[in-house]
Amino acid sequence: MSVRTGLRRAIPSALMTLMLATWLSPTVAAQTTSPLAATAQRKMLVVYRDGTIPADADNMAQRAGGRMLRKHARFGAAVVSGTAASEATLRRDPNVEYVVEDRSVTASQLKMRTMDANQMNAPSVHSSAPTLAMPSDGPDAFYTNSPQGWAVRVVGGYGGGIAGGPEAGPWATSTGKGVRIAVLDSGVDRTHPDIAPNLLLNMSDVDQTQQPSACDDGSPQDQSGHGTWVASLAAGAAGSATGLTVGVAPGASLLNVKVLQRMPGTGSTTAEQCTNGQPSGMLSWVLQGIDDAIAQKADVIVLSMAITLDLYSGDAAGLKASFDRVTHAASDAGAVLVAAAGNDAFNLANARYVSYPAQSRDVLAAVASTNPDCAEDLTAGDGCAPGLVTLAYYSNYGAPLNAVAAPGGSYPQGGNYAVSGWVRGACSTGIPNTSDGLPGTNGRSFGCFNLGHIGYMQAIGTSASAPLVAGVVALVKAAHPDWSAATIIAAIRASAVPTATMPYGVVNASTALAYKP
C-alpha cells in the first residue's frame, strides 16, 4: 500500500468537494432499466457544434419530443427537457456536438473544527446566533491578535500598515479594490460582518422545482456554511465594524451566485437528515452560475468544487467538452477562473482521469499546502511543531493539473486561538433572526453545517486553497486592470515560489505583483 493511500485510509478526506454521481456499469444499468425510462422527463445540456445555437434550436427540441428551457448563447449550449428518446434524437442531429444528461452534484463531508461551547457568547452576529469572545476581541482579531490568520499571510495578505502581519507588503500596493470576485457555492451569509461590507451581488440559481429540499429555502442565503467560508478567505472585509477574519483581497467586491443548497443527509427524521446534510445542486445550475457571473462582469470566479471524470465511462467526453466550452468563454470575457484540484489524494498523471473544472480550459487549479508553523503530522494526538511546507495528504496532484499551491491546511488541529494546521474562516449563521432547524418552521433555518448558528470555524481542504489563490488574483487584477485573464494566470504561475518539498510553487502576492509579462 502506498504512503498516500495509507494516509487516506487513516484520516478521512477534508474538502467540501463536489462529486459527480458515478456512472452505472452496463451490467448494473441493464438490471435497473425501467419500462418507464423512455418516457420519464429529464433535463439535458445540449452542446452545439461551432459554438453556435442554431436559429431553429427550439423547433429541433420540439421535433425530438423535448422543450427548450434555457439558452446560453455565449457557450453555444442550451438546457432542454425531454425523454430518453428525445436525447437519442438530439444526439443524431448534425448540429449537435454533445448531449449530456443534467445530474446532481453532491458535496462530501467537510472536516471542520469549531469553537468550544464555553467560548461562545453574545453579542451575536445575528440576534440568535452566538459568535466568539476572544481574550483581545475586536475587529479582525483572528488576523491581528492570533496565529489563525496564517493562511492569508502565507499567500501575501499583509502590509499597508494593517496590524497582524509585516508592515510592508502587497496590501500597500493593492487590496483588490474595484475587482469583482464571484463565489459559486452554497451562497453567503449576507449579514455576516466579514461578508456584508463587500457584498455587491446576492443571487441564487437554485431551482427547487427541479431539486426540492426541506433543508434550504433556495434563497441566496447560505444555509450550509461552505460558501461563506470560501468567500471570507478570498475577500473577507477588514477594518472597524467588521468581523474577526480578513481575506486576501479585503478591498474586493463579492458576487454571491448560489448554485448549491443544503440537501438531506443520513438520519431517521427529516430534521436529523437536514442537520447532517451537505450542499448539492445540478450541473445546469453551475452552468447558469458561470453565465450570470460573466454577465455581472466578474473579474474572478471561484469554484471550490471538484468532479473526477473517468474518460472511458458514460458521457464523460461530453462533460469534458461542456466544461471546456464554458470556461473558455468565461476567460474570453475577461474572468479568471480558479478551481480546487480535488480531495482524493489522486495522481492525475493517469490520463484516463481528469478533475474538472480544475483541468478545464483556461482554469487555474489550486492544490493544498500546509502550515510551516504547524507541519503536517497525521499521528493522532500530536501537537503543532514548525516544519516544512508540504503537499497536504488529501490533495489531488499530478503534472496535468498545471497547478499552483495555496494553504489548504492539515493535521494537527490547533486550539481556538493557537497555532493550528487548519484554516480559519467565517461560517454562516443562517437566515437572520432564526434559530437552528428546518427553514420556514417557526423562524428556523440551518447555518454552519451541523454546528448550528455559529460565525466561525476551522477546516481543511483544497476548498480553502482556491479562494486564497482567487484573492491573490484579485490583488494582481486591481494593480494591473489592463491585464487579460491569460496574462494574470501566467503571472500567478510564473511567480509562485518553489520549495524543495513541494511539487508546485506556492502562490505569493509579492512576487505576482512584481511580475513583468
TILOBA-525512 format. One line per 10 residues: number of its first residue (from 0); for each residue x, y, z of N, C-alpha, C. Coordinates in steps of 0.2 Angstrom, whole numbers, m for minus. Last residue first. Example, Ala and Ser with C-alpha at 12.3 -4.5 7.8 and 13.67 -1.06 7.14 Angstrom:
<kelos>
1 = 64/m11/35/68/m5/36/64/0/39  66/m28/39/62/m22/39/66/m16/39
</kelos>
This chain:
<kelos>
516 = 26/204/m88/24/200/m94/29/200/m100  33/204/m73/33/208/m79/31/203/m85  28/204/m56/29/200/m62/29/205/m68  25/209/m44/31/211/m47/32/208/m54  14/202/m40/13/209/m41/19/212/m45  20/190/m37/15/191/m43/14/198/m45  28/192/m26/31/190/m32/26/191/m38  17/195/m17/23/200/m18/26/198/m25  8/184/m17/6/190/m20/12/195/m21  11/168/m21/14/173/m17/12/180/m20
506 = 8/150/m21/6/157/m23/9/162/m18  21/139/m22/16/142/m18/15/149/m20  24/127/m35/26/133/m31/20/136/m27  24/109/m32/21/115/m35/23/121/m31  29/99/m25/29/98/m32/26/104/m36  39/103/m11/33/104/m14/33/103/m22  52/104/m5/47/99/m3/40/99/m6  59/115/m10/61/108/m11/57/103/m9  48/127/m18/51/124/m12/54/117/m14  44/142/m28/46/134/m27/49/133/m21
496 = 31/153/m28/38/152/m25/39/144/m24  24/159/m43/23/155/m37/30/153/m35  26/166/m55/28/169/m48/28/165/m42  20/159/m64/27/160/m65/30/163/m59  6/159/m60/10/153/m61/18/154/m61  3/172/m60/2/168/m54/6/162/m55  5/176/m74/9/179/m68/9/175/m62  m4/168/m81/3/167/m82/7/170/m76  m15/173/m76/m14/166/m74/m7/165/m75  m14/186/m82/m14/185/m75/m13/178/m72
486 = m15/183/m95/m9/186/m93/m8/185/m85  m28/178/m96/m22/173/m98/m16/176/m95  m35/189/m93/m36/183/m89/m30/179/m90  m25/204/m96/m30/199/m98/m30/193/m93  m23/220/m88/m20/213/m90/m26/208/m92  m27/232/m84/m27/230/m91/m25/223/m93  m26/232/m71/m33/231/m73/m33/230/m81  m16/229/m60/m15/229/m67/m22/228/m71  m21/229/m47/m14/233/m49/m13/233/m56  m32/221/m48/m33/228/m46/m27/232/m48
476 = m26/209/m52/m30/212/m56/m31/220/m55  m18/206/m40/m15/207/m46/m19/211/m51  m29/204/m31/m24/209/m30/m20/211/m36  m36/194/m37/m39/200/m36/m34/206/m35  m26/183/m36/m28/185/m42/m31/192/m42  m27/182/m22/m21/185/m25/m22/187/m32  m40/177/m21/m38/183/m18/m32/186/m21  m38/165/m27/m43/170/m30/m41/176/m27  m30/158/m18/m27/160/m24/m32/165/m28  m41/157/m8/m34/160/m7/m31/162/m13
466 = m50/149/m15/m52/156/m13/m45/160/m11  m42/137/m16/m45/140/m22/m46/147/m20  m39/132/m3/m34/134/m7/m36/138/m13  m51/128/3/m48/134/5/m43/137/0  m54/117/m4/m59/122/m5/m56/128/m2  m44/108/m1/m42/112/m6/m48/117/m8  m44/108/17/m46/106/11/m44/110/5  m51/111/34/m45/109/29/m48/107/23  m56/123/46/m57/117/42/m51/116/38  m64/132/60/m58/129/56/m60/123/52
456 = m76/145/60/m74/138/61/m67/137/58  m90/156/65/m83/155/63/m81/148/64  m103/159/69/m100/163/64/m93/161/61  m117/147/70/m110/150/73/m107/154/67  m129/139/73/m129/146/70/m122/149/73  m123/122/70/m128/127/72/m127/134/69  m116/112/65/m113/115/71/m118/121/74  m117/106/53/m121/103/59/m119/106/66  m116/120/44/m116/113/44/m120/110/49  m121/134/49/m115/131/48/m114/124/49
446 = m138/134/47/m132/138/46/m125/135/44  m155/133/44/m149/130/45/m143/135/44  m169/141/53/m165/139/47/m159/136/49  m185/146/59/m179/142/59/m175/142/53  m198/151/62/m192/155/62/m186/152/63  m207/140/61/m206/143/67/m200/147/68  m200/135/47/m204/132/53/m202/135/59  m192/140/38/m199/141/37/m203/138/42  m180/126/39/m182/133/37/m189/134/36  m177/117/53/m180/117/46/m182/124/44
436 = m164/125/63/m169/120/62/m172/121/55  m159/137/75/m157/131/70/m163/127/70  m167/153/73/m163/148/77/m163/142/72  m166/169/65/m169/162/66/m165/158/70  m161/181/61/m166/181/66/m170/175/66  m156/177/45/m156/182/50/m162/181/55  m152/161/41/m156/166/39/m156/171/45  m135/157/46/m141/155/44/m145/161/42  m122/160/49/m126/159/54/m134/159/52  m108/152/41/m115/155/40/m119/154/47
426 = m91/157/45/m96/152/43/m103/156/43  m74/162/41/m81/164/43/m85/158/41  m59/152/45/m63/157/41/m70/158/44  m43/145/47/m49/148/50/m53/153/45  m37/129/44/m38/136/41/m44/139/44  m25/120/53/m31/121/50/m32/128/48  m14/119/61/m13/117/55/m19/118/50  m11/133/72/m15/127/70/m13/125/63  m8/142/87/m6/139/81/m10/133/79  m24/147/95/m17/145/95/m15/143/88
416 = m37/148/98/m33/154/96/m26/153/95  m41/135/98/m46/140/95/m42/147/94  m27/124/94/m33/127/98/m37/132/95  m25/114/79/m23/118/84/m29/121/89  m23/98/73/m28/103/74/m25/107/80  m9/93/63/m13/93/69/m18/99/69  m18/91/47/m17/90/54/m10/92/56  m19/105/36/m19/98/38/m18/97/45  m22/117/23/m21/115/29/m21/108/30  m21/124/11/m27/120/12/m28/118/20
406 = m12/137/4/m14/134/10/m21/130/10  m8/133/m13/m10/138/m8/m12/134/m2  0/130/m28/m2/128/m22/m4/134/m17  m5/128/m45/m1/132/m40/m4/129/m33  m4/116/m59/m7/119/m53/m2/124/m50  m6/107/m69/m3/113/m71/m5/118/m65  m12/94/m70/m16/100/m67/m13/106/m68  m3/85/m75/m8/88/m79/m12/94/m76  6/82/m64/8/87/m69/2/89/m73  m2/79/m48/0/77/m55/1/83/m59
396 = m15/78/m36/m9/81/m38/m8/78/m45  m27/81/m22/m25/78/m29/m19/82/m31  m24/81/m5/m24/85/m11/m23/80/m17  m22/75/8/m28/73/4/m28/76/m3  m10/79/13/m11/72/12/m17/71/7  m3/94/6/m7/91/10/m9/84/8  14/96/2/8/95/m1/3/91/4  23/106/14/22/100/10/15/100/7  35/115/23/28/116/19/28/110/14  42/109/38/42/110/31/35/111/28
386 = 39/116/54/42/111/49/42/113/42  35/117/71/37/120/65/40/115/60  21/109/78/28/110/78/30/113/71  6/105/87/9/108/82/17/109/83  4/88/94/3/95/93/7/98/88  m4/72/92/2/76/92/0/83/91  m16/65/91/m14/67/97/m8/72/97  m11/54/78/m17/56/82/m14/59/89  m1/59/66/m1/55/71/m7/58/76  1/67/55/m5/63/55/m6/58/61
376 = 7/82/52/8/77/57/2/73/58  13/96/44/8/90/44/11/85/48  18/109/55/19/105/50/15/99/50  15/124/58/12/118/61/12/112/56  21/133/52/22/134/59/18/128/62  19/130/38/25/129/41/26/130/48  4/122/34/7/127/38/14/126/40  3/116/17/2/115/24/5/121/27  m7/116/1/m1/116/5/m2/116/13  m17/110/m12/m17/112/m5/m10/111/m2
366 = m19/117/m28/m18/111/m23/m17/114/m17  m29/124/m40/m26/125/m34/m26/119/m30  m29/129/m58/m30/124/m52/m26/126/m46  m36/140/m68/m31/140/m64/m32/135/m58  m42/137/m84/m43/137/m77/m37/136/m73  m42/135/m98/m41/142/m96/m42/142/m88  m52/120/m98/m48/125/m102/m48/132/m99  m50/110/m83/m54/113/m89/m50/119/m92  m45/105/m72/m42/104/m78/m45/106/m84  m55/110/m62/m48/111/m61/m44/110/m68
356 = m69/107/m62/m66/111/m68/m59/113/m67  m62/90/m65/m65/96/m68/m69/100/m62  m49/80/m67/m53/83/m62/m55/90/m65  m48/64/m76/m47/71/m76/m51/74/m70  m41/49/m81/m45/53/m76/m43/60/m77  m32/44/m90/m39/41/m90/m44/46/m86  m19/48/m87/m23/52/m92/m31/49/m93  m12/50/m73/m16/44/m76/m21/48/m81  m9/61/m66/m5/59/m71/m8/53/m75  m17/63/m54/m20/64/m61/m15/63/m67
346 = m17/54/m40/m12/56/m45/m15/57/m52  m27/59/m27/m27/55/m33/m21/59/m37  m33/63/m15/m26/61/m15/m24/57/m21  m45/69/m16/m45/62/m16/m38/59/m16  m50/82/m18/m48/80/m12/m47/72/m11  m46/96/m30/m49/90/m28/m46/87/m22  m42/108/m34/m39/102/m38/m43/96/m36  m53/122/m36/m50/117/m32/m48/111/m35  m50/135/m48/m54/129/m45/m50/125/m41  m53/151/m55/m49/147/m50/m53/141/m47
336 = m54/160/m69/m57/155/m65/m52/151/m61  m55/177/m73/m50/172/m71/m54/167/m67  m64/185/m86/m64/182/m80/m58/177/m79  m65/189/m100/m60/193/m95/m60/190/m88  m71/182/m109/m75/188/m106/m71/192/m101  m62/171/m111/m63/176/m116/m67/183/m114  m66/165/m99/m59/168/m99/m59/173/m105  m79/160/m102/m78/165/m97/m71/168/m97  m76/152/m113/m80/158/m114/m79/163/m108  m69/142/m106/m65/146/m111/m69/152/m113
326 = m79/137/m98/m73/140/m95/m69/144/m100  m87/131/m108/m90/136/m104/m84/140/m101  m79/122/m115/m83/127/m119/m85/133/m114  m75/113/m105/m70/117/m109/m74/123/m112  m88/108/m101/m84/112/m96/m79/116/m100  m91/101/m113/m95/106/m110/m91/111/m105  m80/92/m114/m81/97/m119/m86/102/m116  m83/84/m102/m77/87/m103/m77/93/m108  m96/79/m105/m95/83/m99/m88/87/m100  m92/71/m116/m97/77/m117/m96/82/m111
316 = m84/62/m110/m81/66/m116/m86/72/m117  m93/55/m102/m88/59/m99/m85/64/m104  m104/47/m102/m104/53/m107/m99/58/m104  m97/32/m98/m103/36/m99/m102/42/m104  m79/31/m97/m85/29/m95/m91/34/m97  m66/35/m99/m68/29/m103/m75/27/m101  m63/46/m91/m65/47/m98/m67/41/m102  m70/49/m77/m67/43/m80/m68/44/m87  m68/64/m68/m71/61/m73/m67/55/m76  m72/72/m53/m67/67/m56/m71/63/m61
306 = m74/88/m49/m78/82/m51/m73/78/m55  m74/100/m36/m70/95/m40/m74/89/m42  m75/117/m30/m78/110/m32/m73/106/m36  m74/131/m29/m72/126/m24/m75/120/m25  m72/142/m39/m76/136/m40/m72/131/m35  m73/159/m42/m71/154/m38/m75/148/m38  m68/171/m54/m74/166/m52/m71/160/m48  m65/188/m57/m63/181/m54/m69/177/m52  m73/198/m62/m66/198/m64/m62/191/m62  m89/199/m68/m84/196/m63/m77/196/m66
296 = m100/205/m74/m93/207/m75/m89/205/m70  m112/198/m74/m111/203/m69/m104/206/m69  m110/189/m84/m115/195/m86/m114/200/m80  m102/180/m77/m100/184/m83/m104/190/m85  m111/175/m68/m105/179/m66/m102/183/m72  m121/169/m77/m123/175/m73/m117/179/m70  m113/159/m81/m116/163/m86/m118/170/m82  m110/152/m69/m105/155/m73/m107/160/m78  m124/148/m66/m120/152/m62/m114/156/m65  m127/139/m77/m131/146/m76/m127/151/m72
286 = m118/129/m73/m118/132/m80/m121/139/m79  m124/126/m61/m117/128/m61/m116/132/m68  m136/121/m64/m136/127/m60/m129/130/m60  m133/110/m72/m136/116/m75/m135/122/m71  m129/101/m61/m124/104/m66/m127/110/m70  m137/105/m46/m137/102/m53/m132/105/m57  m132/102/m29/m135/106/m34/m135/102/m41  m129/103/m11/m129/99/m18/m133/103/m23  m121/103/5/m124/106/m1/m124/102/m7  m128/91/17/m122/94/14/m125/98/7
276 = m135/86/33/m135/87/26/m129/91/23  m138/84/46/m132/80/43/m131/81/36  m149/91/47/m144/93/51/m137/90/49  m158/84/39/m155/90/37/m149/93/41  m159/72/46/m156/71/39/m154/78/37  m166/77/57/m159/74/58/m156/73/51  m178/81/51/m174/86/55/m166/83/56  m183/70/46/m181/75/41/m176/80/45  m176/55/54/m181/60/53/m178/66/48  m165/47/53/m171/44/53/m177/49/53
266 = m150/50/42/m154/51/48/m161/48/48  m139/58/31/m142/52/34/m146/54/40  m145/73/22/m140/68/23/m143/61/27  m154/84/11/m154/79/17/m148/74/16  m145/99/6/m149/93/4/m148/88/10  m142/116/4/m142/110/8/m147/105/7  m138/120/m13/m142/121/m7/m141/115/m3  m128/129/m25/m129/123/m21/m134/125/m16  m127/141/m31/m128/136/m36/m129/129/m32  m127/158/m29/m128/152/m26/m130/147/m31
256 = m116/170/m30/m120/167/m35/m121/159/m32  m111/185/m25/m114/179/m22/m118/176/m27  m97/194/m27/m103/192/m31/m106/185/m28  m88/206/m18/m91/199/m18/m97/199/m22  m74/216/m21/m81/215/m20/m83/208/m21  m59/220/m11/m63/217/m17/m70/217/m16  m52/222/0/m55/228/m4/m59/226/m10  m46/211/4/m51/214/8/m54/220/5  m40/198/m1/m42/204/m5/m47/208/m1  m39/188/8/m33/190/5/m34/197/1
246 = m49/193/23/m47/189/17/m41/192/14  m50/191/40/m48/196/35/m47/191/29  m61/189/55/m56/187/50/m55/192/44  m71/195/63/m65/193/66/m59/191/61  m80/209/55/m79/203/59/m72/201/61  m81/227/57/m81/221/53/m80/215/58  m79/239/63/m86/237/61/m86/231/57  m63/243/55/m68/243/61/m75/241/58  m56/230/44/m57/237/47/m62/237/53  m60/220/30/m56/222/36/m57/229/38
236 = m69/206/24/m68/213/25/m64/214/31  m64/193/14/m67/195/20/m65/202/21  m61/187/1/m62/194/2/m65/196/8  m57/173/2/m55/177/m4/m55/184/m2  m62/169/15/m55/168/13/m52/172/7  m75/172/13/m71/175/18/m64/175/17  m80/163/3/m80/170/2/m75/174/7  m78/150/11/m74/152/4/m74/159/3  m88/152/21/m81/151/22/m76/153/16  m99/154/13/m97/159/17/m90/158/19
226 = m100/141/7/m99/147/3/m97/153/7  m102/132/19/m96/132/14/m95/138/10  m115/134/25/m109/136/28/m103/136/24  m128/132/23/m124/126/23/m117/128/27  m136/142/19/m139/138/24/m135/131/25  m134/158/13/m130/152/14/m133/148/20  m146/166/3/m143/165/10/m140/158/10  m153/166/m9/m146/167/m9/m142/166/m2  m165/152/m7/m163/159/m7/m156/160/m7  m169/139/m4/m167/141/m11/m165/148/m12
216 = m171/135/9/m176/139/6/m175/141/m2  m167/119/15/m165/125/12/m171/129/9  m172/107/18/m167/109/22/m164/116/20  m181/101/9/m184/104/15/m179/107/20  m179/104/m8/m176/102/m2/m179/105/4  m181/99/m25/m183/101/m19/m179/99/m13  m175/102/m40/m172/98/m35/m175/101/m28  m184/109/m48/m181/103/m51/m178/99/m45  m189/118/m40/m194/114/m43/m191/108/m47  m178/125/m35/m181/120/m31/m187/116/m34
206 = m165/130/m42/m171/129/m44/m175/123/m40  m152/142/m39/m155/136/m36/m163/136/m39  m146/153/m41/m148/150/m47/m151/143/m45  m147/169/m32/m147/161/m32/m149/159/m39  m138/183/m27/m142/180/m31/m142/172/m30  m131/198/m23/m133/192/m19/m139/189/m23  m117/208/m25/m122/205/m28/m124/199/m24  m108/214/m16/m111/218/m21/m117/215/m24  m101/214/0/m106/210/m4/m109/215/m9  m93/219/9/m90/218/2/m95/215/m2
196 = m99/220/21/m96/226/19/m94/225/11  m104/206/23/m109/211/21/m105/217/18  m93/198/28/m96/197/21/m99/203/19  m90/200/41/m85/199/37/m87/198/29  m103/200/47/m99/206/47/m92/206/43  m117/193/38/m111/192/42/m106/198/41  m128/195/30/m127/199/36/m121/198/40  m127/185/21/m127/192/18/m126/197/24  m118/171/19/m122/174/24/m122/182/23  m119/164/2/m116/168/8/m120/170/13
186 = m120/149/m7/m122/155/m5/m118/158/0  m113/138/m10/m119/137/m7/m122/143/m4  m106/144/m26/m106/140/m20/m113/139/m17  m96/155/m33/m101/150/m35/m101/144/m30  m92/171/m31/m91/164/m27/m97/160/m29  m83/182/m40/m89/179/m40/m88/172/m36  m76/197/m37/m75/190/m36/m81/187/m35  m71/212/m44/m77/208/m43/m75/200/m43  m61/226/m40/m61/219/m43/m67/215/m40  m60/237/m32/m63/238/m39/m64/231/m43
176 = m46/232/m23/m52/237/m24/m54/238/m31  m36/224/m19/m41/221/m23/m47/226/m25  m26/231/m12/m31/227/m8/m36/223/m12  m10/235/m17/m16/233/m19/m20/229/m13  1/240/m10/1/241/m17/m7/240/m19  0/236/3/2/243/2/1/245/m6  m2/223/2/m8/227/3/m6/235/3  11/217/1/7/218/m5/1/223/m4  21/226/13/19/221/9/14/222/4  26/231/29/27/232/22/25/226/19
166 = 23/225/42/20/232/40/20/233/32  18/208/43/23/213/42/20/220/39  2/207/52/7/205/48/13/210/47  m6/214/61/m7/207/61/m2/203/56  m12/230/55/m9/226/60/m10/218/59  m8/237/40/m13/234/44/m10/229/49  2/244/32/1/246/39/m4/243/43  3/237/21/m1/243/21/m2/246/28  3/219/25/6/225/23/1/231/23  m5/204/18/m2/208/23/1/215/20
156 = m6/191/10/m11/195/13/m8/199/19  3/181/5/4/188/4/m1/193/6  0/168/8/0/170/1/1/177/0  2/169/22/6/164/18/6/166/11  m9/176/27/m2/179/27/2/175/22  m19/167/26/m20/173/22/m13/176/21  m15/157/35/m16/155/28/m16/161/23  m14/163/48/m8/161/44/m9/160/37  m23/168/57/m23/171/50/m17/169/46  m21/163/69/m26/160/65/m26/163/58
146 = m12/168/79/m9/164/73/m14/162/68  m20/184/83/m19/177/84/m15/174/78  m23/197/81/m21/195/88/m20/188/89  m27/199/67/m22/204/71/m19/201/77  m35/188/64/m30/190/59/m25/194/63  m45/188/73/m42/181/71/m35/183/67  m49/201/74/m45/198/79/m42/192/77  m56/210/66/m51/207/63/m46/203/68  m62/220/80/m62/219/73/m56/215/70  m61/210/95/m61/216/91/m61/215/84
136 = m54/203/110/m59/203/105/m59/210/102  m43/196/117/m42/203/114/m47/204/108  m49/184/120/m46/187/125/m45/195/123  m65/183/111/m58/181/111/m55/186/117  m80/176/108/m77/181/113/m69/179/114  m90/174/94/m84/172/98/m82/178/103  m108/172/93/m101/172/90/m96/171/95  m124/165/92/m118/167/96/m112/167/91  m138/171/85/m133/167/83/m126/169/87  m149/179/86/m150/172/89/m144/168/87
126 = m146/191/79/m149/191/86/m149/184/90  m130/188/72/m137/189/72/m140/189/79  m118/189/80/m119/191/73/m126/193/71  m120/194/97/m120/190/91/m120/193/85  m111/197/112/m116/199/107/m115/194/101  m114/180/118/m117/186/115/m111/191/116  m102/166/115/m107/170/119/m110/176/115  m91/153/117/m96/156/113/m101/160/117  m83/145/125/m80/151/122/m85/155/117  m90/133/128/m89/138/133/m85/145/131
116 = m89/126/116/m95/129/118/m94/134/123  m75/130/105/m78/126/111/m84/130/113  m77/132/88/m76/135/94/m78/130/100  m74/119/77/m77/125/78/m75/127/85  m68/111/63/m67/112/70/m70/118/71  m71/99/49/m70/105/52/m70/105/60  m72/92/34/m69/91/40/m68/98/44  m87/90/26/m82/94/27/m79/93/34  m92/76/15/m92/79/22/m86/84/23  m96/81/m2/m94/77/3/m93/80/10
106 = m110/86/m11/m104/88/m8/m103/83/m2  m116/82/m28/m117/82/m21/m110/84/m17  m124/86/m42/m118/86/m39/m119/87/m32  m136/78/m53/m134/81/m47/m127/81/m45  m137/82/m71/m136/77/m65/m135/81/m59  m142/81/m87/m141/85/m81/m141/80/m75  m134/72/m100/m139/72/m95/m137/77/m89  m128/80/m114/m126/77/m108/m132/78/m103  m124/79/m131/m129/79/m126/m127/76/m120  m113/87/m143/m114/83/m137/m121/84/m134
96 = m116/93/m155/m109/90/m154/m110/85/m148  m128/96/m167/m127/94/m160/m120/91/m159  m132/96/m180/m130/102/m177/m127/102/m170  m136/83/m184/m129/85/m186/m127/92/m183  m143/73/m171/m144/79/m175/m137/82/m177  m142/63/m163/m141/61/m170/m141/68/m174  m145/68/m151/m138/66/m152/m137/65/m159  m159/70/m152/m154/76/m152/m147/74/m153  m163/56/m151/m164/60/m157/m160/66/m157  m159/53/m137/m156/50/m143/m157/53/m150
86 = m167/63/m130/m160/63/m130/m157/59/m136  m180/58/m133/m178/64/m135/m170/65/m136  m179/45/m127/m180/45/m134/m178/52/m137  m179/50/m114/m173/46/m116/m173/46/m124  m186/66/m115/m186/59/m113/m179/56/m115  m184/83/m109/m186/78/m114/m186/71/m111  m178/100/m109/m181/94/m106/m183/90/m111  m162/108/m111/m168/105/m114/m171/100/m110  m151/121/m111/m154/116/m107/m161/114/m110  m137/124/m123/m144/125/m120/m146/120/m115
76 = m123/133/m130/m126/127/m127/m133/129/m124  m114/142/m133/m116/138/m138/m119/132/m135  m110/151/m123/m107/145/m123/m109/140/m129  m118/163/m126/m111/163/m126/m107/157/m125  m131/158/m125/m128/159/m132/m120/160/m131  m139/147/m118/m133/150/m116/m129/152/m122  m157/145/m115/m151/145/m120/m145/149/m117  m168/134/m108/m164/140/m107/m158/139/m112  m178/125/m113/m179/128/m106/m175/134/m106  m187/117/m126/m181/122/m124/m183/125/m118
66 = m192/101/m125/m194/108/m124/m188/112/m122  m195/86/m135/m192/89/m130/m195/97/m130  m196/79/m147/m201/77/m142/m199/81/m135  m189/83/m157/m186/77/m154/m191/75/m148  m196/94/m161/m196/88/m166/m193/82/m162  m192/103/m151/m199/100/m151/m200/94/m155  m178/105/m153/m180/102/m147/m187/99/m147  m180/111/m166/m176/105/m165/m178/101/m159  m186/123/m162/m190/118/m166/m187/111/m166  m176/129/m155/m182/127/m152/m186/122/m155
56 = m166/130/m165/m165/126/m160/m171/124/m156  m165/138/m177/m171/133/m176/m170/129/m170  m153/144/m176/m159/148/m176/m165/144/m175  m141/135/m166/m145/136/m172/m151/140/m171  m129/142/m156/m135/139/m156/m139/140/m162  m112/138/m158/m117/142/m160/m124/139/m160  m100/131/m158/m101/136/m153/m107/140/m154  m98/121/m167/m96/128/m169/m97/133/m164  m113/112/m161/m106/112/m165/m105/120/m167  m119/113/m145/m120/113/m152/m113/114/m155
46 = m125/103/m131/m119/107/m134/m119/107/m141  m137/103/m120/m136/101/m127/m130/106/m129  m141/95/m106/m137/100/m108/m135/98/m115  m157/90/m100/m151/89/m104/m147/95/m106  m168/83/m89/m165/89/m91/m159/87/m95  m182/72/m91/m176/73/m89/m173/80/m92  m197/61/m89/m194/68/m91/m187/69/m88  m199/45/m95/m198/49/m89/m194/56/m92  m200/37/m106/m205/42/m105/m203/47/m100  m190/27/m104/m191/30/m111/m195/36/m111
36 = m192/22/m92/m186/26/m93/m187/30/m99  m202/13/m89/m204/20/m89/m198/24/m91  m196/1/m87/m200/2/m93/m202/9/m94  m180/4/m81/m187/3/m80/m191/4/m87  m164/m4/m78/m168/m1/m83/m176/m2/m81  m156/m11/m69/m160/m6/m66/m165/m2/m71  m149/m20/m77/m153/m23/m72/m158/m18/m69  m142/m12/m85/m147/m16/m88/m151/m19/m83  m133/m6/m76/m138/m2/m80/m144/m6/m82  m125/m16/m72/m130/m13/m67/m135/m9/m71
26 = m119/m18/m85/m122/m23/m82/m127/m21/m77  m112/m6/m87/m118/m8/m92/m122/m14/m89  m111/4/m72/m108/m1/m77/m114/m3/m81  m116/21/m69/m118/13/m69/m114/10/m74  m106/34/m64/m110/31/m69/m110/23/m68  m108/43/m49/m104/38/m53/m109/35/m58  m111/60/m48/m113/53/m47/m110/49/m51  m97/70/m44/m102/69/m48/m104/61/m47  m94/80/m29/m93/73/m33/m98/72/m37  m86/93/m23/m92/91/m27/m90/85/m31
16 = m80/95/m7/m78/94/m14/m84/91/m17  m74/101/6/m81/101/4/m80/101/m4  m61/90/12/m63/95/7/m71/95/6  m55/79/19/m57/85/22/m60/91/18  m55/61/21/m54/67/17/m58/73/20  m50/54/36/m55/55/31/m53/61/27  m35/44/39/m39/51/41/m44/52/35  m31/32/34/m30/34/41/m35/39/43  m33/32/21/m37/27/25/m37/29/32  m24/41/17/m31/42/15/m35/38/19
6 = m12/35/21/m14/42/24/m22/43/23  m11/25/12/m12/24/19/m14/30/22  m10/32/0/m16/28/1/m17/26/8  3/37/2/m3/42/1/m10/38/2  11/26/3/10/30/8/4/35/8  3/11/m4/7/17/m5/6/21/1  4/m6/0/0/0/0/4/6/0
</kelos>
